[in-house]
């Protein structure tokens, strides 16, 4: 059975949708109230203005996250307004009663199975209030008087409608749960595949063990420190794993050369971002990560490659990763040199602020790594 919880995204969608519904009701009731002033139908004016005022606390409750409470009272008042205008006092044959099962079903399908008792209770309560108003003479049905004994079959019908909708909503929930699980499993397999690719790249490029994992962790931490969304962080994580995938097409004689590259070799090496972009271009779920893979060798002063982008022209994800990649590279042993000490790496990055790296990002990054270094 699907748990009676919505994801943050689903909750946000329901809050926004309910907010729109309440605003539409508020504006419409106020506008109709003003219109009724012209016709001097003061009873309708009071009722409509009262409804618009009633919507204000509903907006507040919805904003604070009390979606169920807000939906309950909205359902209750809308049913009352509809039926006060439609009620004929014709008992179970009354046309206004159609509103009740419709609102129950819409409420349950929209807000989930857990709201079945809530919307059913709202419908029954508004029906009882309506009959009470009729008996007290506050509303005048056009056909014979309604008796309380007709409430029993009506309430039974309402509960039956709620039960049927509950079952339908349950089937929908189960289907959605299966879809979510399938999507989650697919994404998990995607990420496992990317992890495997990253391992292959480490072996091929003689990278130190855990290089990709460290890059992912530090890139993620820096992105969070910059208050990027979880979706953006996911794209950065994937890009960090695949940042050097283009090197798979670089000859071993160049890729594994222990000494410095000559001009021709460097030109070939600098093709790896272009190759990577070509490799990933047809993979739809990696499209947002291509910016990082393609542009992480660009420099703030415009002297990087492959396009010589400058400053803010460089995608944010690539600017973030360029700092992280350099930090880990200098902190790791290489065949041609030993790892640099922390103080030397920090000094190098500071010296290249505004030259190689985005000054604002470096400031955040240094705060991040200085804190770790001090611990």
N, C-alpha and C positions, 0 to 999 in steps of 0.2 A: 504494500500500500504506500502510495506517495505521501511523504510527510506534509503536514499542513503548514508549510513554510514557503514563502516566495523568495527567490533570489533578490539581491539588492536591485538588479536591473528591472525585474518584474514588479517589485514594490514601487519603484520610481515611476514606472509606466502607469500603474494604477493610480498613484497619487496625482500625477499630471492629468490623466484622463478625468478623474473625479473632480479635480479642480476646474477643468473646462466646463464640465456639466453644471457645477454649482454656479459658476460665473454666468453661464447662459441663462440659468433659471433666475438668478438675481437681476440681471439686466432686463430680461423679458418681463418679469413680474413688475419691476419698477416702471418700465415703459407702459405696460398695460394699465398700471395704476394711474399714471398721469393721464392716459387717454380716457379713463373712466371719470376723472375729475370733470372733463368737458361735458360728459353726459350726466353728471351729478348722480351717479349710482354709488352712493357713499359706502354702502356695505361692501361692494367689490373693491372700492378704493382702499378701505381699511385692510381687507383680506390680502390684497396684492402687495400693499406696502409692508404689511406684517410679514408676508412671505419673503420679500426682498431683505428685510432686516434679519429674518431668521437664517438667511444664507450666510451672513457674516460670521457667526460663531462656527458654522460648518466649515467655512474656508480655513479658519484658525485651527480647528481640530484636525482637518486633513493635512495642513502644513506641518503640524506637530507629529504626524504619523498615526493618528487615531483614525485609520481608514474605515475600520468596521463600524465605529460609533457614528462617524460622519455619514457613511452610506446608509446606516439604519435610519437615522432621522431624516435624511434626504428622501429615502424610500417612503417613509411614513407620511411626510408632508405632501409629497407629490401624489400619493394615492388618495389622500384626503381631498386635495384640490380637484383632482380628476373626478372623484365620485360625488363630491358635493355638487358639482356642475352636471353630472350625468345621472345621479341617483333618482330612480323612479319609484322606489319603494315597492318594487315588484318581486321582492324575494329572490329566489334562486334563478329566476328568469331575467333579472335586471342586467342590462347591457354593461353597466359600470363595473360589474364583477369581473369582466374580462381583464380589467387592468391588473387584478391581483396575481393570478398565475403568471401573467406575462412579466410582471416586475420581479416575481420570485425567480423565474427562470433566467431572466437577464442578470439579476443580481448574483445568482449562484454561478452561472457560466462566466461572468466577468470577474468576480472576486474569489471564486474557488468554492470547493465543497464545504469548507468549514463554516461558510456564512449561511448555509441552509437554514439552521434554526433561527438565525438573526433576521433574515428576510421574511421567513414564515411568521415569526413573532410580530414583526413590523406590520405585516399585512393584516393579521388577526386583530392587532391592537387598533389599527386605523379603522377596521370594519366595525369593531365594537363601539368606538368613539362616534362613528358615523350614525349607527343605529341609535345611540344615546341622544345625539343631537336631534334626530328625527322625532324621537319620543318627547323630548323637551320642547319641540316646536321650533327649533332653531333653523331647520331646513324643511321645506314643504315639498314632499314627493307629489308627482302628478297622478300616481295610481294609488291604490289602496295602501293602508298603513302596513308597515313591516313589523313582524313580531320577533321576539328574541328566539323563538324556537326554530326559526329558519337558519340561525347562526350555526347550529350543529352540523347539518349537511354541508354548509358552505365551508366551515372550518375543516371538515374532513376532506373536502375537495382540494383545499389549499395545501393541506399536509400531503395529500397524494401527489399534487403537482410538484411540491418540494422534493418528495422522495424520488419521483421519476427523474427530475432534473439532477438530483444528487447522483443517481446511477449514471446518467449520461455524462455529467461532469467528471465522474470517477473514471469512466472509460477514456475520456479526453485526457485526463491527468496521466493515466497509465501510458497512453500513447506518447504524450509529451515527454514523460519520464524516459521512455525507451529511446526517443529521439535524442534527448539530452545525454543519456548514457552512451549512445552510439557516437555522438559528436565528441564527448569527453574521451572515449576510448580512441577515437580517430586522432584527436589532438595529442593524446599521450603517445601514440605510435609515431606521429610526426616528430615529436620532440626526441623520442628514443632514436629515431633514424638520424636526426641532426646530431645527436650525441655521438653516434657511431661514425658519422662523417668527420666530426671534429677529432676523434681518436685517430682515424686514418690520416688526417692532415698532420697531426702531431708526429706520427711515426714517419711519414714521408719527409717532413721538413726538419727532422731531428730536434723538434721542440722539446723542452723539458716537460716531464710528466705533470699533468694537471694544469698546463698553461691555459687551455680553453676554459676549464672550470673556473680558474682564478679571474680570467677576463670577464666571464659571465657574472660572477659574484660582484666584482668591483664596479662593472658597468651598471648593474642593477642598483647597487647602493648609491651610486652617483645620480642615476636617473631619479631615484626616490627622493634624494636630497634636493633635487630640482623640482620636485612636486609634479613629475610627469604621471600620466594616467597608467593604470595597470596594462591597458592595451598597448600603449607606446612602449612600456617596459618589456612586454612580451616580444615586440618587434626588435628591440635592441638586443635582447637575449639571443634571439635566433640569428641576428646579424653577427653578433660576437662569436657565436659558434662557427659561422661559415665565412668569417672575414677574409680568410686566405684560401678559399676553395679554388680560386683561379690558379693557384700554384701547382695544382695537379697537372696542368698543361705545360709547366715550365720544365725544360730538360734538367736531368740530374746534375749534369756538368756545371750548370749555372746555379741551380737551387742549393746544391750541397757543396759548393766551392768554399773551402775554408778561409780563403783570403778575400780581399776586396775585389769587386767586379770592375771590369773595364767598361768603357762607354757603351760598346755594343751589347755587352751582357746586361748592363743596367737597363738599357732600353728594352730588352726582351723581358727582364724581370718586371718592369713597370707596366707591362701589358696585363699582369694578372688581375687587376680590378676590372678591366674591360672583358676579359675572358669570363670572370665570375659573373658579371652582369648578364652576359650571353647565356651562361649555364642556368641561371636562376630565372630568366625572363619568362619562361613558360610555366613556372610553378606558382600558381595563384596565391597560395597562402604565404608565400615568401616575398610577394611583391613589396609590402611595406618595409621589408628589411634590406632591400637592394641598395637604398641610399647609403647605409652604413658600409656595406660590403664594397660599394663602388668608390666612395669618396673619403675613406678613412685615412688616405695618404695625402689629402689636400692640406695646405698650410694656410694659416691665418693671413700671411703676407702675400699669398697668391703664387708662391713658388713651388707648390706641390704638384701632384699628378693624380689622375690622368688629364684633368681639364683646366688646371691652374685657377681654380676658384679661389675667391678672396673673401675673408671676413664672414659676414652673415649669409653670403651666397652658399657656403658649405652647409649641407643639412645638419641639423642639431645632433642627430644620432651619431653622425660621423665625427663631429667635433668632440662629443663626449668620449667616443671610443678611442680617438687618436691619443688622448691624454692617458687613458687607462692602458692602452696597448704599449705605449712608450714606457710607462711606469713598470709594467711587468717584464718587458723585454730587458730593461736595464738592471732590474733586480734579479735576473736569472743568469746562470752560467751559459756561455756559448762556446763553441769549439775554438773560437779565436780570441776569447777574453773571459775573465772571471766576472761574476756578478758585482755590480757597484754597491757600495754601502748606501744606506738610506739617505744620509745627509748629502751625499754627492748627487743622488738622483733628484732629490728635492731642489738642490741648487740648480741643476740642469733645467728642470721644468720651469723654475722661477726665471731663469735667464732667457727662456724662450717665450715668455708671456708676450702676446701681441706680435710674435714673430712666427712661431709654429702653432701656438695654441690660443684659443679664445680666452681673453683675460678674465671674463666673468666666470667661466666654467672652471678655470684653474683655481680661482679663489675658493670656490666651493670644494673642489677636489682636495686642495691642500688642507682645508679644515677637516675634511673627512679622514685623510691618511695621517695627518698629524695627531688626530685623536687616537687613532689605532696604534700609532707608533709610541705614543706616550703611555699607553696602557701596559 
